[in-house]
Amino acid sequence: MDVLWDADPGPGGGRTVREVADALDGRELAYTTVMTVLDRLAGKGMVQRERSGRAWSYRPAASREAHIAQLMLEALDLGGSRDAALVRFARSVTGTEAEVLRAALADSAAPADRTAPANSMADRQD
């Protein structure tokens, strides 16, 4: 995924299996292994693919940041107390990270954003 996320989106917007395999320089992976992994990622919806001549071109279905945020939300849904997990997480971040969280929370609470997002904590029923 890092190879696809780090790729210059350019006009085609994706990378072929060969380009991904070449970008994994230093790792002795067979072309067919890279092709199988990309095919499985496409099947899971993590990458999008389209025909590029005779080959497939792959690109991420979501940004790295969106993917990480989704993983964090899924982790919160694993069970236990969401509130306790959030508090523990908030206490574990650095000062700079805490400032980023404060700014994001303040931004989301701004009057212009009062149309509650669908995934807000208040809207979720655990």
Residue pairs with C-beta under 8 A, 6 or more apart in sequence:
1 41
1 46
1 47
1 60
1 64
1 67
3 15
3 20
3 23
3 24
4 14
4 15
4 20
4 47
4 58
4 59
4 60
5 60
5 63
5 64
7 14
7 15
7 19
7 23
7 59
9 59
12 52
12 57
13 57
13 59
14 48
14 49
14 50
14 52
14 57
14 58
14 59
15 23
15 57
15 58
15 59
16 52
16 55
16 56
16 57
16 58
17 31
17 34
17 35
17 38
17 55
17 56
17 58
18 31
18 55
20 34
20 38
20 58
21 29
21 31
21 34
24 34
38 47
38 49
38 56
38 58
41 47
41 58
42 48
42 49
42 58
45 61
46 60
46 61
46 62
46 67
47 58
47 59
47 60
47 61
48 58
48 59
48 60
48 61
49 56
49 57
49 58
49 59
50 56
50 57
51 57
60 67
62 70
73 119
75 85
76 82
76 85
76 86
82 121
82 126
90 98
90 101
93 101
107 113
108 117
116 122
116 123
117 123
